[in-house]
């Protein structure tokens, strides 16, 4: 079928609204009419060829919409279902068989390799293949995705709210809930107050953490962090020693820190803000620490630095759970979202990079 999609033809090239051919859903797949798609830094990582995805390419990996058709062997979704679409996984590797799809052994190939789980793309243009992204390519009017990555949600919720839950939001919230296992006894600090950081704050608040420290450099973002559940804020531009400021709030340090910036100084500060045997979770798409003292920062304080993906979230259950928390007023994700028409992606990106928006969502069609 012919669809409209934002196609990227060259490294760092423009998003071009063009006609693209989309295959019908195969076995275990569904066709979704996209209503909305979140915009994530990972999309820009793909456009800049931070990973070498074959061009042309249709990005977008936080889709939400309404199921139009289902392929064979799909028994948990039907036409008319409201859904969010999340990351892709093969379902067959040892990690997937152990119910850890976020650590799928073929995660990078499927999500960043330009193809679906069977090694082929569902997108074509002028007789040539067009690369997919995260098994969905949701910067388009329609997507075909594996049913395992499609999450049914309540149909009375704005799908514009659902869209960003599929990656960035579940990464932040899941880091606190599923990885750090925060509870009412926990003290945590979040470094970086963008979309993922704000999601981590909301996740910690839902989990009932007693202390939630937001560390950032934008006073407006820090004020919003308070609204979302932060109990304390630290403006990194106004203090000389961020870890000392954290230890002033929690003399022993915090149980867990999350860094969403990928900035080496922020990451080292996050490590040094931990208590004895605390856990540091770096969740940015990229970043490098030139130097830190392994002995005094990790080994002797018995701290853990843990790589994690998608907040260790099982999307079929975690995405609907976040929707329920939102409906209950416990997870106010709408406060970090700004909405744009499908054709306004350049404005959305400019507003996000310029600090006018925290999380941008494209409105693609009517709900």
N, C-alpha and C positions, 0 to 999 in steps of 0.2 A: 504494500500500500504506500501511497505517496504521503509524506508528512513534511512539516516545516521544522527545521532544526538550525541551531547556531553552529556553523561549521568553522573550524580553524584549519587553515591551509598551510600555515608556515609558523615556525618558532616565533613566539610572542606576537603572532599575527592577530588581526582583528577577528571578532566574532561576526560571521556573515550569515544573515538569515537566508536560508536557501531550501530548495526542495531536495528531499532525500528519500530513497526507497527503503522501507522497513519490511523485513520478512514477517510472515505469519508466525505465531508462536509454535514452537516444536513441542515434543513431549516434555512434560514437567515445567512448561513455561506459561506465562500469561502476558496478554496484551493490556497495557494500562494507558488510558487517556490521561495525560499529565495535567493536573490542575495547578501545581506549583512545584518549584524546585528551589532549595536553598543554594546559596553561593558560598563555597568554602575555599580557604586558602589552598587546599589540595587541588582544586580546579586550576588555579593559577600555576601551581607547581607542574601540572600536566601541560598547560599552554606554553610555559617557558621551557618545556622539555627537560625539566628536572629529572624525569625518567624518560627514556627515549621511546615514546609511543609513536607508532607509524602515523604519518599525516596523509590525508586529511583526517580530522578527529572531531567527534562530538562529545563534549564534556558534560558535566552535570552528574552528581552522584547522591543527591538528597531529594529524590523525587517523591511526589505524593499525588495520587489521582484516583481514578475509578476504573475498576476492571471491566474490560469490554469483551474479551474472549479468553478462554483457557485452552491449553493443549491437553493432550492425553495424559492420564495419570495424575492430574491435579484434582484433589478431592477436598481441600480445605479452603478453596477460594472459588467464587462464582461471579458471573457478570453482575455488575451493580455494587459489588463490595467496594467500600472506601478503604484505601490502603496507603501505607508508606513503603518506600523501596529503600533498601539498605545495601550494605556491602555484599560482594559475591564470594562464594566459597564452593568447593567441589563436592562436598558431602560424602566423600569416599575415603579420604586420607585418614591416617590414624588420629589426628587431632579432631577432625570432624566426627569420626566415629566415637570419640571420647566426649562428644557434646561440647567441643571447644572450637566452633567454626571461626572465631576471631583469630585463631592460630593455624588456620588451614595452611598446609604445606605448599599449596599452589596459590596462596593469597595474592602475591605480587604479580604472577603471570595472569591471573584472571582479572584482577582489578586494574592493573597498569599495563597489561599486555595488549590491549585493544581488541580482545576477543571474549566470547562467552565461554562457558565451562567446556564446551565441546571443541574449542580451539578455532572457531570461526566467528565472524562478525554477523550481526543481523542488519547492518546498515550498508547501503550502496548508493553510488552516485555516478551517473553517466557510464555505467558498466564497470565501475571500479569499486573496490571495497573501501569503506569508511570505518575507521577504528571506533570501537566502543570504549566506554569508561565505566569502571566499577560494575560491569555487567548490566548497565541500564542506560547511560547517556540521556539523562533527563532534561538537558537543555533542548527539548524537542516537544512537539505536541503529543507524541505517543512514544512509549517505550515497550520493548519486549524484555522481560527479565525472568530469571529462574524463580519458580514459585517459592523456593526455600528462602529467597531474599525479599519476599513481598509479605508485609505484615498487615493483617486486617485490623482496622481501628473503628471506633464508634463513628457512625455516620452523622452525628450531630455536632461534630467538631470541625472547625475551619481547617481544610487541608493545607492551607498556608502555614498553620501552626504545626501541623504534623511533619511537613517536609524536612525541616532542619533536624528533627529528632533522629534521622537515619544515619547520621555520621557525627558531625561536630558536637551536637548536644549530648548524644549518648556516650561520646568519648569522654567528655568532661564529667558528666554525672556518674557514668560507670566507673571512672577511675576512683572516685570517692566511695561509691557504694559496693562495687563488685571486686575491686582490687585492694583498696586500703581497708575495706570493711569497717568504715566509720560507723560509730554508734554514739549514744548520748554521753559516753565517757571521753570522747575524742576531742583533741585540739588539732586543727589543721591550718595550713596556710596555702594560699593560691597565688602564684606569681604570674601576673599578666591578666588583665581584665577585658579581654576580647570575648568572643562568643564561647569558646571552649572554657576559658577561665570562669566566666559567669555561670556556665552550666555546672562546673565543678562546685561552685559556691551553692547553687540551688540543690545539687545532689547532697552536699554535706548538710544543708539545712533540712532537707527531707529526712535524712538519716538521724537528725537530732543532735548533731555535734555541739558540744558546749562552747567551743571557741572556734570561730571561723575568721581568719585574718586574710584580708584582700590586700595584695601588694601591687601597686601600679603607679603610673605617673600622670594620669589624667584625673583632675578633681571631680569632673562630672561622672566619669566611670566609677570612681570610688564611692561617690554618693549613691549611684545606682546599685553598686555592690551591697551597700547597706540595706537597700530596699529588698534585695533578693535574698538576704539572710546573713550577710557578713556581720559579725559582732564587733570587729575592729578593722580599721584600714590603716595602711602605711603608704604614704606618698614617697616613693623611692627617690624622688628629686629633692626632697626636703630633709632627708636624714643621711648622715655620713656612713652609717653602719647598719644595714638592713637587718642582718642576723641579731645584732644587739637589740634592735627595736623589737624584734619578735620575742627574744628572750626576756625583755622587759615585761611583756604581756604574759608569757609563759616561761618562768625562770628555768625550767628544765628543758625547754624546747617543745616543739609540737610533734605529734605522733606521725603526721604525714604531710608532705608538701607535694604540690603539683606545679610544674612549670609548663606554660603554654607558649612561651615566647621563642624558645630556641636560642636565646641570647646567653652567651657563656657566663657573663657576670651574674645574671639572674639565676642561672642554674647552680652556680657555686653558692650563691647566697641561700638558695633553697635547701641545698645539702647542709649548710652550716646552721640553718634554723631548726634542724631536727633535734629531737631528744635522743638519748641513748637508745639504740635499736629502733630508730625511726625509719620510715620508708620514703624515698624520693621517687616520684613518678614523672619522667619527662615525656610529654605527649605532643610536642610540636613536630611538624612534618620533617624538620631538618634542624641542625644545630651542631656546634662543635665546642668542646671545652679544651682550650689549648693546654691548660695545666691546672691541676688541683692536687692537694696532698692526700694521696690514697690512704696513707697511714693514719693521719690525724683526722681526716674528714670521713673516712669510710671504715677502715679496719678497726682502729682502737675504739671508736664509739659504737662499733657493731651495727652500723647503719646499712640499709639495703637500697641500692639503686636498681629499679626494675623497669625494663622496657615493657610496654603494654600496647595493645592494639584495640581500638574501638571500645575502650573501657571494659574489655572482657564481657561484652553484652551479648546475650542471646536475643537477637532482635525480635523474634516471634513473640517473646514474652516481655522484653524490656521496653520496646517501643509502645505497646498498648498500656503498659504500666505507667510510663511517663504521661501518656494522654489522660489516664485516670487521675494522676496527681494534679495535672493541670486543671481538670474539671473540678477537683476538690479545692482549688485555690492554694495548693501547697507547692506548686512548681510553676511560677509565673513567667514562663518562657516568652510569652507575648511581649514582655517589657523590653526584650533585647532585639526585637525584630522590626525591620523596616521593609515595606513592600513596594515593588516596582513592576511595571508592565513588562511583558516578555521582551519587548524591543528595547528596553531601557537598561540593558546589562552594563553598558559602559558607565552610565550614571551611577548605577548601583555599586560598581567597583570603585569608582572615584569617591563616592560617599563613604565607603567602608575604609579605604586607604587613608582618606582625609579626616577620619574621626567623626564624621557626621552620622554614621550608622555603625552599629556593632555587628549585626547579622542581617544580611540582605536576603530577601526571598523574592523570586520572580513569580508573578501571577501569569500563568500560561493560558488557562481557559477557565470557563465558568464551572463552579462546583455543581 
